[in-house]
Amino acid sequence: MKKLPRKFYLRSTLIVARDLLGKILVRRYRGKLLKGRITETEAYIGKNDPACHACCGMTERNKPMFGEAGHAYIYFTYGMHYCFNIVTEKKGFPAAVLVRSVEPIKGIDIIKRRRGKAKEQNLTDGPAKLCQGFALDKKLNGIDLLGRELWVEDDGFKVKENVIKKSPRIGIKEGLDKKWRFYL
């Protein structure tokens, strides 16, 4: 399997969000690899997107969004959950893809332990569940996804066009006119 190169993330956020479907999220955790096939993403693009954290400019919280493509933007929300995003496009332009869901394929025993009493079919089917299962938190905020702790791989799996669906993003109040959620 090949780690996705920086140029993959330097493209349009909408293209990256769609093209991440079917790719493998990999986390090295306590010497073991956790892997999951990405099944759902959402795009957040710049200052003109009212649902984007960067719509009002740079803050300490959203600073990674303004950085180099291919880095993690992990933030804390609702006082209890983390969400994992991948920074896209050129440095200085705030855009990212929220990874909403993966299908676990390796390290499932560890993911189960981290998720407590969650049913197997619901282990990582939401952004907070994904972060909990894969041990993604603020310590990884800003980490380079070309490193050795967290990355995305291409295992050659081809997603057929007819199984990719689009819809408005979930859990937002503004920007609902944009169908920037992609899922299998």
Order of alpha helices (4+ residues) and beta strands (2+ residues): beta-alpha-alpha-beta-beta-beta-beta-beta-alpha-alpha-beta-beta-beta
